[in-house]
Amino acid sequence: MAILENIRKRTTVLILIIGLALFAFVISGVFTSNDFAGTKVGSAVAEVNGENISIDDFRKEVENASRRFGPSLSSTQLVNRVYDQEVRKAILGQQFEDLGIDVESDQIIEFVKTSGYAQIPDFQDENGIFNAEVFKSAIADWKVNDPLRYDAWLQDEKTIIQSAKERMYFNLIKGGVGATLSEGAFDYKMSNEKVDIQYVRVPYTSIADSTIQVSKSEIQAYINEHKEDFNQEKARDIRFVYFEEKASSDDENAIKDAVTALLSDTVEYSEENDATDTIAGFTNTKDMAAFLDRNSDAKFDTIFKAKKDLPSTVADTLMALNVGEIYGPYRDGDFFKVSKMMDRRSNGTVKASHILFTYEGAERANPSITRTKDEAEAKAKEILAEAKKEGAVFTTLARENSDGPSAPRGGDLGYFQEGVMADEFNDFAFGNDEGTIGLVETQFGFHVIKVDDKQDIVQVATLAREIEPSEETINTLFTDATKFEMSATDAEPENFGDIARESSYTIRPVNKVKEMDESLPGLSAQRGIVQWAFNDDTKVGEIKRFNINNGYAVVQLTKKYKEGLMTPEDASATALPKIRKEQKAAQIISANQGKAMEAFAKDNNVSVSNASSLTMKSPTIPGAGREALVVGTAFALAQDATSKLVEGETGVFLLKVVKKEEAPKVDNFSTYANTIKTNAANQVNTGVYNALKDGAEIEDKRSTFY
């Protein structure tokens, strides 16, 4: 009955493709490293420096990724992930070809040996160590006896070869990374030379933005001077009204009443017997499992639960029920529920802490443990005596002495029910009162145990009905969305907002949507809306209604952005603050040229400040923020010298050097040079690829296919 009531008026067919990724790598015919290039047939999903990425090959990679990641990634996320992967392969592949980088079988074996593949049992000898001959033999065996697994390894071979080439390529670059002693000395001085200054800062905020008038031509000039800061991708602005499919207050009351009605017995007429039958309700039913199967959206859970496992909002109330008592209806998330206490087990869950002393040969013992069993027992008895002393802190003893993974938590094992722990541990915990401390031996070692707490566990039957919109509510929602769509479409495009406000609908704008975006704020994954917005046939001002998972969205396209340099209108939000800052700086400097520090401060209603121990490595002035130019100017001045007016990040500065402190003398700067070298080498992989990508000519055609 409950299930039938939940069948919606429209059916949604969900196609879920779940694949099992066979963990694979292949040594096929021994390492044919040029196999992975593939043939470029059909259309291209992208072009990288004139080289096409075939849509056919791309789709195969997306399919492989789908099997590997399953439903954890959406289709668009899979496409974007594979796109980034294929662009990377193309860019680096071109580098490999130019430099003649290739790998041989022994190099790949060495790569596998130092990767996660070495942990596969099929590739290990009897001692659990990776063995190249065992590795080759396993692959050969799969080829003959397990073709599916062998084919999967063929796919992973491409990844292995690519990774091996990347490692070689980046290692070659790292080999050329270095740092001289002079660079080390400079870095040392940057960090350790210090300067104290006296300064006056007139902040840019002292001049109101409203007093600075910036023309469109000035914005355009600024854009032309800083083109790299104002390049934009193709983008769209949209706005929408969301008609969410949710239960009305009448729907909620009806569901609550239906749950309440199921509490009581009902009388039904039976034509077969020509008599009336009494149907037991939730309160009196003798077969709770069958009753909930017929009437509830949740089946009867026979498992006994501790308080922490019950809904937090009603846990105290449910735990206070006697067997046979009922609580509800109550709301829990998107459900109305009624719960009945079916059974209770006193002290059915125990909270305990322990201090474990393991020994060499004990189950799961850390290989670093070398103590004998007798030594472990002796140590356990020693700590047991300590734990029983008045004032002893068990958690401290556990942190300092326990060999178990719970040591950082003070030995706390949390709550557990019978049968979870080893038999000896279980018997002690459930057989002793709260506060008892004792010693037991299990296969894991010797345990000093403290019983921290005991609680009842309960078996609760819950009748639940999901709070869903009724058919009437759904029909009304559809009518409202359709009416709004028609009214907005018939009106002028700019009246979309007015029409929405007349009906008290909320308008939600989304700006700068990118061509391969999927998620829209307030609507989550809506790839169809993005594709419509980027369709060449969709005009600015056009309106369309979209059916989404939980209702409808009436969407209007409000603006299109072309790829390339921003227009003054589009750039104004970024450019205006910078232009105003330049003009404010010019005003302040012009009005205060040649003034002494005290006069500069007095005339601008600011005070003279001090800053000490400034360094070029961290050019931050307390109270003013990061001011690299100002700090650099201070280091360029002689002691007691005063600067000219300096245009800083947050204001115009006038400063005087009070004290200059040289870095302490150091005999050798090799340590500092090595640090520079290490830091530079650590940035090679990411930095080099990003530089190659920034310099590449990439034509992205994903939106044509997805």
C-alpha positions in Angstrom: 0.0 0.0 0.0 2.7 2.5 1.0 4.7 1.7 -2.0 1.8 2.0 -4.4 1.0 5.4 -2.8 4.5 6.6 -3.7 4.3 5.8 -7.4 4.6 9.2 -9.2 2.5 10.3 -12.1 5.5 10.3 -14.4 8.1 7.6 -14.7 11.9 8.3 -14.8 14.1 5.7 -16.3 17.5 5.7 -14.7 20.4 4.1 -16.7 23.2 3.3 -14.4 26.4 2.0 -16.0 28.5 0.3 -13.3 31.8 -1.2 -14.4 34.5 -3.1 -12.6 37.9 -1.7 -13.4 40.4 -4.6 -13.6 43.5 -3.3 -12.0 45.9 -3.8 -14.8 49.3 -3.2 -16.5 50.8 -5.2 -19.3 54.2 -6.3 -20.4 52.9 -7.0 -23.9 55.4 -8.4 -26.3 57.9 -6.9 -24.2 56.8 -3.3 -23.7 55.7 -1.9 -27.1 55.8 1.6 -25.8 54.6 3.2 -29.1 51.3 1.3 -29.0 49.5 3.9 -27.1 49.6 6.6 -29.7 46.5 5.2 -31.4 45.0 6.2 -34.7 43.4 9.6 -35.1 40.2 9.0 -36.9 37.0 10.9 -37.2 36.5 14.3 -35.7 38.7 15.9 -33.1 37.6 16.8 -29.5 40.6 19.1 -29.2 43.6 20.3 -31.1 47.0 20.8 -29.3 49.7 22.6 -31.2 48.2 21.4 -34.4 47.8 17.8 -33.2 44.2 16.4 -33.1 42.8 14.4 -30.2 40.4 12.0 -31.8 36.9 12.0 -30.5 36.8 8.2 -31.1 39.8 7.7 -28.9 38.5 10.2 -26.4 35.2 8.4 -26.0 37.0 5.2 -25.3 39.0 6.9 -22.5 35.8 8.3 -21.1 34.2 4.9 -21.1 37.3 3.5 -19.3 37.1 6.3 -16.8 33.4 5.6 -16.3 34.1 1.9 -15.4 36.9 3.0 -13.1 35.0 5.7 -11.2 31.5 4.5 -11.5 28.7 6.8 -10.3 31.0 8.9 -8.1 31.6 11.3 -11.0 28.9 12.8 -13.3 29.3 12.4 -17.1 30.5 16.0 -17.5 33.1 15.5 -14.7 34.3 12.4 -16.4 34.7 14.3 -19.7 36.5 17.1 -18.1 38.8 14.8 -16.2 39.7 12.8 -19.4 40.1 16.1 -21.3 42.7 17.4 -18.9 44.4 14.0 -19.0 44.5 13.8 -22.8 45.7 17.4 -23.2 48.5 16.7 -20.8 49.5 13.5 -22.7 49.5 15.5 -26.0 51.6 18.4 -24.6 54.1 16.2 -22.9 54.1 13.7 -25.8 55.3 16.4 -28.1 58.1 17.1 -25.7 59.1 13.4 -25.6 59.1 13.2 -29.4 61.2 16.4 -29.7 63.7 15.2 -27.2 63.7 11.5 -28.3 62.6 10.3 -24.9 61.5 6.6 -24.8 61.6 3.8 -22.3 62.8 0.2 -22.4 61.6 -2.8 -20.6 64.1 -2.6 -17.8 63.2 1.0 -17.2 59.5 0.1 -16.9 60.2 -2.8 -14.6 62.1 -0.4 -12.4 59.1 2.0 -12.5 56.7 -0.8 -11.5 59.1 -1.9 -8.8 58.9 1.6 -7.2 55.1 2.1 -7.6 52.0 0.7 -6.1 52.0 -2.2 -8.7 54.8 -3.8 -6.8 52.3 -4.6 -4.0 50.2 -6.9 -6.2 50.6 -10.4 -4.8 50.8 -11.9 -8.3 54.1 -10.0 -8.8 55.7 -11.0 -5.5 57.9 -14.0 -4.6 57.4 -16.3 -1.6 58.8 -13.6 0.7 56.3 -11.0 -0.4 58.8 -9.0 -2.4 58.4 -7.8 -6.0 60.2 -10.0 -8.4 60.7 -9.1 -12.1 60.6 -12.7 -13.3 57.5 -13.5 -11.3 56.0 -10.3 -12.8 56.7 -11.3 -16.4 55.5 -14.8 -15.8 52.2 -13.5 -14.3 51.5 -11.4 -17.4 52.4 -14.3 -19.7 50.0 -16.5 -17.8 47.1 -13.9 -18.0 47.7 -13.7 -21.8 47.0 -17.4 -22.2 44.6 -18.2 -19.3 42.9 -14.9 -18.4 42.4 -12.8 -21.6 40.0 -10.3 -19.9 42.5 -9.5 -17.2 45.3 -9.4 -19.9 43.2 -6.9 -22.0 42.7 -4.8 -18.9 46.5 -4.7 -18.4 47.0 -3.7 -22.0 45.0 -0.5 -21.1 47.1 0.2 -18.0 50.3 -0.3 -20.0 49.6 3.0 -21.7 49.4 4.7 -18.3 52.6 3.0 -17.1 54.6 4.0 -20.2 53.3 7.6 -20.0 54.2 7.8 -16.3 57.7 6.4 -16.9 58.4 8.9 -19.7 57.1 11.7 -17.5 59.3 10.7 -14.6 62.4 10.6 -17.0 61.5 13.9 -18.6 61.0 15.8 -15.3 64.1 14.2 -13.7 66.1 15.5 -16.7 64.8 19.0 -16.0 65.4 18.6 -12.2 69.0 17.5 -13.1 69.5 21.0 -14.6 68.1 22.8 -11.6 70.7 24.3 -9.3 71.6 27.3 -7.2 74.9 29.1 -6.8 76.5 30.1 -3.6 75.8 33.7 -4.6 72.1 32.9 -4.9 72.3 31.3 -1.4 74.0 34.4 0.0 71.4 36.7 -1.6 68.5 34.6 -0.2 70.2 34.6 3.2 70.5 38.4 3.2 66.9 38.8 2.0 65.8 36.9 5.1 68.2 38.3 7.7 69.1 41.9 6.8 66.7 44.1 8.7 65.6 47.8 8.7 63.6 49.9 11.1 61.6 52.8 9.7 59.5 55.7 10.6 56.7 56.4 8.2 53.6 58.2 7.3 50.9 56.6 5.3 48.0 58.4 3.7 45.6 55.6 2.7 43.7 55.7 -0.6 40.5 55.3 1.3 40.9 58.9 2.5 39.7 60.0 -0.9 36.1 59.0 -1.6 35.6 56.8 -4.8 32.7 59.1 -5.8 35.1 62.0 -6.3 37.1 60.1 -8.9 35.5 60.1 -12.3 36.7 57.5 -14.8 35.7 57.6 -18.4 35.1 54.7 -20.7 38.2 55.6 -22.7 40.3 55.5 -19.6 39.1 52.0 -18.8 39.8 51.0 -22.4 43.3 52.5 -22.2 44.0 50.6 -19.0 42.8 47.4 -20.6 45.1 47.9 -23.5 48.1 48.4 -21.1 47.3 45.3 -19.1 45.9 42.9 -21.7 47.1 39.8 -19.9 44.8 40.7 -16.9 41.7 41.2 -19.0 41.5 38.1 -21.3 38.2 36.2 -20.9 36.8 32.9 -22.0 33.5 32.6 -23.8 30.8 32.9 -21.1 27.1 33.5 -20.5 25.0 35.2 -17.9 21.6 33.7 -17.1 18.8 34.3 -14.6 16.1 31.9 -13.6 13.1 31.3 -11.5 13.0 27.9 -9.8 9.7 26.1 -9.2 10.7 23.5 -6.6 8.7 20.4 -6.4 8.1 20.0 -2.6 5.3 19.1 -0.3 2.9 21.9 0.7 1.7 22.4 4.3 -1.5 20.6 3.3 0.5 17.7 1.9 2.5 17.5 5.2 -0.6 17.5 7.3 -2.2 14.7 5.1 0.9 12.5 5.5 1.0 13.1 9.2 -2.7 12.3 9.5 -2.2 9.1 7.5 0.6 8.0 9.9 -1.6 8.8 12.9 -4.5 6.8 11.4 -2.2 3.7 11.1 -1.8 3.6 14.9 -5.3 2.4 15.5 -7.1 -0.8 14.5 -9.4 -0.6 11.5 -12.5 -2.6 10.6 -12.9 -3.8 7.1 -15.7 -5.7 5.4 -14.8 -9.0 3.7 -17.1 -10.0 0.8 -15.6 -13.5 0.9 -16.7 -14.1 4.5 -19.6 -11.6 4.4 -18.3 -10.3 7.7 -16.2 -7.5 9.1 -12.6 -8.1 10.1 -10.5 -6.1 12.5 -7.1 -5.1 11.1 -4.6 -4.5 13.8 -2.9 -1.1 13.7 0.7 -0.2 14.5 -0.1 -0.1 18.3 -1.5 -3.7 18.5 -0.1 -5.6 15.6 1.5 -9.0 16.4 3.5 -9.2 13.2 5.4 -5.9 13.1 7.6 -6.9 10.2 4.6 -7.7 8.0 2.8 -4.5 9.1 5.7 -2.3 8.2 6.2 -4.0 4.9 2.7 -3.1 4.0 2.4 0.4 5.4 5.9 1.9 5.9 8.6 3.4 3.7 11.1 1.8 6.1 11.2 -1.9 7.0 11.5 -3.4 10.5 15.0 -3.1 11.7 15.5 -5.9 14.3 19.0 -4.8 15.3 19.4 -3.5 18.8 20.8 0.0 18.9 22.6 2.2 21.4 21.4 5.8 22.0 24.0 7.2 19.7 22.5 5.2 16.8 19.0 6.7 17.2 17.9 10.0 15.5 19.7 12.7 17.6 16.6 14.9 17.9 14.5 12.1 19.6 17.1 9.8 21.0 16.5 10.8 24.7 12.8 10.4 24.3 13.0 7.0 22.6 15.5 5.7 25.2 13.0 6.7 28.0 10.2 4.6 26.6 9.1 1.4 28.3 8.7 -1.8 26.2 5.4 -1.5 24.3 5.2 2.4 24.5 4.9 4.5 21.4 6.2 8.0 20.5 5.0 10.1 17.7 4.2 11.1 15.1 7.4 13.2 14.9 9.3 14.6 12.0 12.8 13.3 11.2 14.2 15.0 8.1 11.9 14.3 5.2 9.8 11.7 7.0 7.0 11.6 9.5 7.6 8.7 11.9 6.0 6.8 14.8 8.3 4.6 16.9 7.5 1.7 19.3 9.8 0.3 21.9 9.9 -3.5 21.1 12.6 -4.7 23.5 15.4 -3.5 25.7 18.7 -5.1 26.9 20.1 -3.6 30.0 23.8 -2.7 29.8 23.9 -4.0 26.2 26.7 -1.7 25.1 29.9 -1.0 26.9 32.4 1.8 26.6 35.9 0.7 27.5 39.5 1.9 27.3 42.6 -0.3 27.2 46.4 -0.3 27.3 47.8 -3.0 24.9 51.2 -4.7 25.5 51.9 -6.8 22.5 55.0 -9.0 21.8 56.9 -10.5 18.9 54.7 -13.1 17.2 51.4 -11.8 18.5 48.6 -11.3 16.0 48.8 -8.0 14.2 51.9 -7.0 16.2 54.0 -4.2 14.8 57.1 -5.6 13.2 59.2 -3.2 15.3 58.0 -4.9 18.5 60.8 -7.2 19.8 59.8 -7.9 23.4 59.0 -11.4 24.4 55.6 -12.6 25.7 56.9 -12.8 29.3 58.3 -9.3 29.0 54.9 -8.0 27.7 53.0 -9.7 30.6 55.4 -8.3 33.2 55.0 -4.7 31.7 51.3 -5.1 31.7 51.2 -6.1 35.3 53.4 -3.2 36.2 51.1 -0.7 34.4 48.0 -2.4 35.9 49.3 -1.6 39.4 49.9 2.0 38.3 46.4 2.3 36.8 44.8 1.1 40.1 46.5 3.7 42.2 44.4 6.5 43.6 44.7 9.6 41.3 46.0 7.6 38.3 45.0 9.0 34.9 44.2 6.1 32.7 44.2 8.1 29.5 47.8 9.4 30.2 49.0 5.8 30.9 47.5 4.6 27.6 49.0 7.4 25.6 52.5 6.8 27.0 52.5 3.0 27.1 49.9 1.3 24.8 51.0 -0.5 21.6 47.5 -0.3 20.2 46.1 2.2 17.6 43.9 3.7 20.3 46.9 5.1 22.2 46.5 8.7 20.8 42.9 8.6 22.1 44.0 7.6 25.5 43.0 4.0 24.8 39.4 4.9 24.2 37.6 2.2 22.2 34.2 3.8 22.3 31.0 1.9 22.7 30.6 -1.7 21.5 28.1 -4.5 21.8 28.7 -8.2 22.7 30.6 -10.2 20.2 32.6 -7.4 18.7 35.8 -7.8 20.8 37.9 -10.9 21.3 36.2 -13.4 23.7 38.4 -12.7 26.7 38.1 -8.9 26.3 34.4 -9.2 25.7 33.8 -11.3 28.8 35.7 -8.9 31.0 34.0 -5.8 29.7 30.4 -7.1 30.0 31.1 -9.1 33.2 32.4 -6.3 35.3 30.9 -3.1 36.7 31.6 0.4 35.5 35.0 1.6 36.7 36.6 -1.8 37.0 40.2 -2.1 35.9 41.8 -5.5 35.1 44.1 -7.5 33.0 43.2 -10.0 30.2 45.2 -11.9 27.6 44.1 -12.2 24.0 45.8 -13.3 20.7 46.8 -9.6 20.3 48.7 -9.4 23.6 48.0 -8.3 27.2 45.3 -5.7 27.8 44.9 -3.5 30.9 41.2 -2.7 30.6 39.0 -0.1 32.2 35.2 -0.3 31.9 34.2 3.4 31.4 30.5 3.2 30.9 27.5 0.9 30.2 24.3 1.8 28.5 21.1 -0.1 27.5 20.5 -1.0 23.9 17.0 -1.0 22.4 15.0 -2.6 19.6 12.7 0.1 18.1 10.1 -0.4 15.3 9.5 2.7 13.3 6.6 3.4 10.9 7.8 6.0 8.4 6.2 7.9 5.6 8.2 10.2 3.3 7.0 13.7 3.0 6.3 14.1 -0.7 4.2 16.5 -2.8 0.8 15.3 -3.7 -0.3 14.9 -7.3 -2.4 18.1 -6.9 0.6 20.0 -5.7 2.7 18.7 -8.6 0.0 19.7 -11.1 -0.3 23.2 -9.6 3.5 23.6 -9.8 3.5 22.7 -13.4 0.7 25.1 -14.1 2.4 28.0 -12.3 5.7 27.3 -14.1 4.0 27.2 -17.5 2.0 30.4 -16.9 5.1 32.2 -15.8 7.0 31.0 -18.9 4.3 32.1 -21.2 3.9 35.5 -19.6 7.7 36.1 -19.6 8.0 35.0 -23.2 5.2 37.2 -24.4 6.6 40.3 -22.7 9.7 42.3 -23.5 12.9 40.5 -22.3 13.7 43.2 -19.8 10.3 42.6 -18.1 11.3 39.1 -16.9 12.1 40.4 -13.4 9.0 42.5 -13.1 6.7 39.6 -14.0 8.5 37.3 -11.5 8.2 39.9 -8.7 4.5 40.4 -9.4 4.0 36.7 -8.4 6.6 36.9 -5.5 9.0 34.6 -7.3 12.7 34.8 -6.5 15.0 35.6 -9.4 18.4 34.0 -9.2 21.2 35.3 -11.5 24.2 33.2 -12.5 27.0 35.1 -14.1 30.0 34.1 -16.3 28.8 30.5 -16.9 31.6 28.7 -18.8 31.0 26.5 -21.9 31.9 23.2 -20.1 30.2 24.0 -16.7 27.7 21.6 -15.4 26.6 22.8 -11.9 24.6 26.0 -11.5 24.2 27.5 -8.1 20.7 26.7 -6.8 20.1 24.0 -9.5 23.2 21.7 -9.1 24.0 19.6 -12.2 22.1 21.1 -15.2 24.2 20.5 -18.3 21.2 21.0 -20.6 20.7 24.6 -19.5 24.4 25.4 -20.1 24.2 23.8 -23.6 21.1 25.8 -24.4 22.8 29.0 -23.3 25.8 28.4 -25.5 23.7 27.3 -28.6 24.3 29.8 -31.4 20.6 29.9 -32.0 19.8 31.0 -28.5 19.5 34.8 -28.5 20.0 37.2 -25.5 16.7 37.7 -23.8 15.3 34.3 -24.9 13.4 32.2 -22.3 13.0 28.5 -21.9 11.5 26.2 -19.2 13.5 23.1 -18.2 12.3 20.1 -16.4 14.8 19.3 -13.6 15.0 16.6 -10.9 12.8 18.4 -8.4 10.7 20.8 -10.4 11.1 23.3 -13.2 13.4 26.2 -14.0 12.3 29.0 -16.2 15.6 30.4 -17.6 16.5 33.6 -19.4 19.8 34.2 -21.3 20.8 37.7 -20.3 24.3 38.2 -21.7 26.9 36.7 -24.0 30.7 37.2 -23.6 33.0 36.6 -26.5 36.4 35.0 -26.1 39.2 37.5 -26.1 39.8 40.9 -24.6 37.1 42.2 -22.2 35.0 45.2 -23.2 35.2 48.3 -20.8 31.8 47.4 -19.4 32.8 43.8 -18.6 36.2 44.9 -17.2 35.0 47.8 -15.1 34.5 45.8 -11.9 38.2 44.9 -12.0 39.7 47.9 -13.7 37.9 50.7 -11.9 39.4 50.1 -8.4 42.9 50.0 -9.9 42.4 53.1 -12.0 40.9 55.0 -9.0 43.9 53.9 -6.9 46.4 55.3 -9.5 44.4 58.6 -9.7 44.2 58.9 -5.9 47.9 58.3 -5.6 48.6 61.0 -8.2 46.3 63.4 -6.2 48.0 62.7 -2.9 51.5 63.0 -4.4 50.7 66.2 -6.2 49.2 67.9 -3.1 52.1 66.9 -0.8 55.2 67.1 -2.9 58.2 68.3 -1.0 56.6 68.3 2.5 58.5 67.1 5.6 57.2 64.0 7.4 55.5 65.9 10.2 53.8 68.3 7.8 52.7 65.4 5.6 51.1 63.7 8.5 49.5 66.8 9.9 48.0 68.0 6.6 46.4 64.6 6.0 45.1 64.0 9.5 47.3 60.9 10.0 50.1 60.1 12.5 53.7 59.1 12.2 54.2 55.4 12.8 57.1 53.1 13.4 57.9 49.6 12.0 60.9 47.5 13.0 62.8 44.4 11.8 61.4 44.6 8.3 63.0 42.1 5.8 62.9 42.0 2.0 61.9 38.3 2.2 58.7 39.2 4.1 57.9 42.8 3.1 55.0 43.3 5.4 54.5 46.5 7.5 52.4 46.0 10.6 49.1 48.0 10.3 49.6 48.5 6.5 49.9 45.0 5.1 52.3 43.8 2.4 54.2 46.7 0.9 57.1 45.3 -1.2 57.9 48.6 -2.9 57.9 50.5 0.3 60.2 48.0 2.1 62.4 47.8 -0.9 62.8 51.6 -1.0 63.8 51.5 2.7 66.6 49.1 2.0 67.8 51.3 -0.9 68.1 54.3 1.4 71.0 55.1 3.7 70.5 55.3 7.4 68.7 58.5 8.5 67.7 59.2 4.9 64.2 60.2 4.0 62.5 58.9 0.9 60.4 60.7 -1.7 56.6 60.0 -1.7 56.1 56.3 -2.6 53.0 54.9 -4.2 52.3 51.8 -2.2 49.6 49.1 -2.3 47.3 50.7 0.3 48.4 54.3 0.3 51.1 56.9 -0.4 54.1 56.6 2.0 56.8 58.9 3.2 59.5 57.0 5.2 62.7 57.5 7.0 65.3 54.8 7.8 65.9 54.8 11.5 68.2 51.8 11.7 69.8 49.3 9.3 71.0 45.9 10.6 73.2 43.7 8.5 72.8 39.9 8.5 75.1 38.0 10.9 78.2 36.8 9.1 78.1 33.2 7.8 81.1 31.3 6.5 79.3 29.2 3.9 76.0 29.6 2.0 75.8 26.1 0.7 72.9 25.2 3.0 70.9 28.1 1.7 71.8 27.3 -1.9 70.7 23.7 -1.5 67.4 24.9 0.0 66.8 27.0 -3.1 67.7 24.1 -5.3 65.4 21.7 -3.5 62.4 24.1 -3.5 62.9 24.7 -7.2 63.1 21.0 -8.0 59.9 20.3 -6.0 58.1 22.8 -8.3 59.4 21.3 -11.6 56.6 18.8 -12.3 53.7 21.3 -11.9 55.6 24.5 -13.0 57.0 23.0 -16.2 53.7 21.5 -17.3 51.8 24.7 -16.5 54.3 26.7 -18.5 54.0 24.3 -21.5 50.3 24.5 -21.3 50.2 28.3 -21.1 52.4 28.4 -24.2 50.5 25.8 -26.2 47.8 26.6 -28.8 44.9 24.6 -27.6 41.5 24.5 -29.3 38.8 23.0 -27.1 35.9 21.4 -29.0 34.3 19.5 -26.1 31.1 21.4 -26.3 30.5 20.2 -29.8 30.2 16.6 -28.5 29.2 17.0 -24.9 
